[in-house]
Amino acid sequence: MTNPKHARDTERGRYYSDPLGGPDLVSVTNVLDTSVNKSMALVPWGVKLTVEHVLDNVVDIARLVLADRPALTREIKAVHRDARERAADLGDRVHAAAEARLLRAPIADDPEVAPYLAQFDLWLASWGVDIDEHVEATECTVLHRRLGYAGTGDLMIWLPTGEHGRLELWLIDYKSSATRSAKSVYPENTLQLAALRYAETVLLPDDTEQPMPRIERTGVLNLRARSHALVPMPAGRDAHRAFRGALENTRWLHAAKSSYPALAAPSAAARSIRKAA
């Protein structure tokens, strides 16, 4: 579910409403968006996209340099933003299709999503997943009221990864990309999974609550148009402590003022008094 039931967007990012009426809970992704610096990866990517756009459209751009420089500036500035929005939209649709598959619900005809869904189906088949028997939950909202955060886990599933094929309960997050390797992950993916893993409460569809089950393994399921990979992630207590640091930083930043009164220089009379004294 790309828009969880209790989630809402605010000027400070996404927050969850507490079904019991308590204080709003900051979302896990909001914490990571606020506190994790992604510029090391995003800036080179944005520059590359922009340069490629200019080189692929050099004739039109040369014309606009003389004819409408402001329009050209807007066009070039929008290249990386539009690409990010398209990628995010594709990711939302892939998530929705995977959830529908697990719920045996109708799936919209979407040629762009179809290859990713086919890889998801291959992954389920390769692990011998019986949806009714092995899928514990899909797109479930989890809460940590004491720490003040909430989030949505993509999949809780039993996989035979224990000793002698023993079933273990996994918490898995889907990641889709049209360009990245199926084996690639980001460090903050570990923080995200740790935050979800060590939440206190999981909400059922009717808003009743259960204690968060004991998660034995965590991982990222990378879905690509022609491949897929389940990448185990070390989302242990140390990662949760790191997430809590990011959470504290987020709280401070969200509460901080964006402006303060300027300090005026003392008047000439006040300076004269001090000098005389």
Beta strands, then each sheet from edge to edge (+ up, - down):
strand 1: 7-10
strand 2: 13-16
strand 3: 25-27
strand 4: 135-144
strand 5: 149-159
strand 6: 168-176
strand 7: 201-203
strand 8: 209-211
strand 9: 217-223
strand 10: 228-232
sheet 1: 1+ 2- 3+ 5+ 4- 7+ 8-
sheet 2: 1+ 2- 3+ 5+ 6- 9- 10+
end
